[in-house]
Structure formats: structure tokens, C-alpha cells
Amino acid sequence: MAYKKQFLSIEEAKKQINGFQYALVYQLESVLLGSIDQMSDQIIWEECIEARFFSQEHELHIFEFNGEYRAVLVSDDGKQECESIVRCRKLEDRYRKLGWSELLVKEYIGFDEDGQAYTALTRLVGLQ
């Protein structure tokens, strides 16, 4: 595959959040979407269900699993060519009012033993 996955401790993951451009955070009472510098103080970790911090180069996915948080950092390998597609996903009107109309999603394409293509992994790469 042409991407790297790295598992991080939740403490290490939280230290890296400001190194990303955007965030999508699902909390018990709200969903946050936008620039990380505008929303980092709005994240309530005790209410966080899932969070994705992303930029063109990489994504940090933090999620709850069996009562504890886990974190995975995904980035392009850079060493090998990759079959991938970047798709634009239209956002709801409430996000358009904030200035964002589309979420950019990168899909890494894998091939099974019969040569059939499948989506091996997806990650968020940007907002526009």
C-alpha cells in the first residue's frame, strides 16, 4: 500500500492536533467542523465520541473503543506510487453558512488477488 498507519497513545495524539489544518469532531451534544485554529478550544474531550484532524498530507483519527480512546495517524507513504481518488462530498447547509461547501476525501485503492479494485482506506484531506 502507498500509505502509512501509525498507532499513537491518546496523550501523544492530543499533542499533535495543532499540526493539522482542519478538524471534524463528533461530541455528545454537537458536531464541530472547520479550521483547527478556530475550534481547538471548543473540543470537550469528555464528550468526544470521534475526531478527525486532517490536512493534505495526513489525518489523525481519534475514536472511542470499548471505553477507551485510540488514535491512528495515516499519511501518504511518499516512497511508492499510489492508486487513489480524491472525491468531493457536499456538506449540509449549516456548514455552508460557515463558509465550507465540500469535504475532500481521499480513497486509497487496493487490489485483491483476482485483480479487483476496492477501497482499502479513506481519509479526510481538506475543506473548500
Phi, psi and omega in degrees: 000159182253032174222159179244140174242132178229127178270131182239157170288156181296327178295315178295320180299314181298329178292335185268354187305318183290353177276005181247159183271322187232165177216145170231114187234124176261117177244168181303320186256351185200167172237127180253136178213129177155199179290136183298324181293339178271343187232357184302330179278354179268351182284125176252100188298330180293339180252001183285127176263317181201147178216143176230119177251128191212159173207182183301324188273330187198167178223138174249118182252118177246131183210158178268136178218118181051044174084002176224154180278146173231158181219136179228129176256124179241132178215162176294143180292316180082342182269336182225153178292153185225136170278118179207161179227137172254122182247148176260128178248122180294140180260159178294162181303325182297332177275330177296326178295336178273357178103004181248127179250335183220146173255129180265128183236126178263128177249121176273129183263130174245168180229133179277182184295341177268001180085007180280134181280147175210160177278111183280326184196146173237151174209153179280142182233343180179174175232148173213000000 
